[in-house]
Amino acid sequence: MANFMIRFFICNVFISGIIGILLIVKRIFKNSLSSRMQYNLWFLLLGLLAVPFIPFRFIGLPQIFSWLGSLRSSPSSSAGTNIAGTAEAVTTGNTNWMNDLTLSINSETPPIAGYILLGIWIVGILAMIILVIKSSLRLHTLKKSALPLQNQEVHRLYHRCLKEMGIHRNIPIYSTAFLKSPIIVGLLKPCIYLPIHLISDYDETDMRYMLLHELQHYKHHDAIANYLMNLAGVVYWFNPLVWYALKEMRNDREVACDTSVLKMLEEDAYEDYGNTLINFAEKVSLTPFPFTAGLGGNMKQMKRRIINIASYEKPTFMKRLKGMTAFMLTAVLLLGLAPILSTYAAEVSHYQWKTSSENISYVDFSSYFGEYEGSFVLYDLENDSWSIHDMDHATLRVAPDSTYKIYDALFGLEEGVITPEDSFIAWNGESYPFEAWNANQTLQSAMASSVNWYFQSVDEQLGTTSVYDYIKEIGYGNKNMSGDFSTYWMESSLEISPVEQVELLTKLQNNSFGFAPENINAVKDAICLSSSDGGTFYGKTGTGRVDGQDVNGWFIGYIETADNTYFFATNIGADSDATGGKATEITMSILSDMNIWK
């Protein structure tokens, strides 16, 4: 929860920006958008305010466009790719490659700032709830003191207004001495309350306009909007721009109701309706009750409404069409910004892959994965085509764990920390839980037994700056080394997606990095798992263990055959038992059924 609060407050920076965008858009399209459309735009904001609390990732416009662009490739449930001369594998030396040895790390403790922000936020919410309860109790007192309307003239006028509005529900109407302006209250059992001074100064025309205005609130379900606005005000009590937006939404609601009333009137009655607001401007006031909608408002709001009435013209077809177009464009813009407000999306990271230029087949390998979440990515070099199971997970960045050692070794070779001829590093005598780790190592043995201390030693000799420069140079995942230098690749800050793993493997295989060929070959030799008449199999497993539970399993690599090369990456995740070994089993089953490797 503490981590959520930090992400939530960061999201509020974006929310403030979105409010600014919405205000600018409303100003640009002021003459195109009707009053009702301007009011309805605020509901999009209310929806966006809920996004940080929704526990799943939203799809943004770039992903939608990419998905639409990739529909030209037909989905398939399997891929039957045949290669010549498939055969049983013959092991070449890495006999421990299925034994993905790993150490457990502790889950990160949320920073103290998160707990402080959480405490402040909760205290603020409690204070806001107290204020809402206090206002609700005043409203309850008003309702108890109110009496059913006795004035028969007003009663008859009210029923004519109900009929004129096409409302068949009998909405009770009351009179009270504790109000200055009419209000409508209630979601399930709405009631209208009229101030006694308005009844005593009864004018049929003025009273009709007031009743029509209140009934417009009922007809457009403004009671629901009241609850949503108050909820947003409580949750975002600390954000002044949200409060300003809610105030503007209330103003637009009254203007929209005025416009709805004007639509019912003849043109020569517009002035009378405006005069009603002017005549009662000093008598009505902003209601102090949180769940009501009424005629009142402050003088600035009244001025705005009167100007709207004075300039009102019934919209033409073209104006309505322009308004609808402007509304839809604004809606698409705002909803397209939803992913940046997702605290879930802030917690996870996705690779923004440009799929529109790729030849992708979406395959369903769910039966291979069982209860695991994850993905399988295969790239066919000869046909320049991709086969992907679960695109969302294929672009999801997670810790690389031991698969990162492929590139860590390459960095060490490039800097001369180790060489293809001499990759020996002596064991320092520290006891590890795996027998294979408690010995001197070479690159070949360290890669085969996934010896953490060997690659940590390489990193220490390289230094943080050098490692980071290489990570940036090859474009490794999110390029984030902010975690502890000894474990930044072990369920920490550095993350990479299965698609990026495959892309990097293609660069490794053809040395697009421009590194020394002998160093590339040394790494290839270290990850060579087996060979057969059909080709050579290269790969590396990885397992992420947190608090003693295996939560992240990897198997990545490529297969060189006589006439093709296939690159693959499999990643699985679960609360436990998600290991590199399990990812390997899944991969081998898929590759076998695809007739790529037997």
Order of alpha helices (4+ residues) and beta strands (2+ residues): alpha-alpha-alpha-beta-beta-alpha-beta-alpha-beta-beta-beta-alpha-alpha-alpha-alpha-alpha-beta-alpha-alpha-alpha-beta-beta-alpha-beta-beta-alpha-beta-alpha-alpha-alpha-alpha-alpha-alpha-beta-beta-beta-beta-alpha
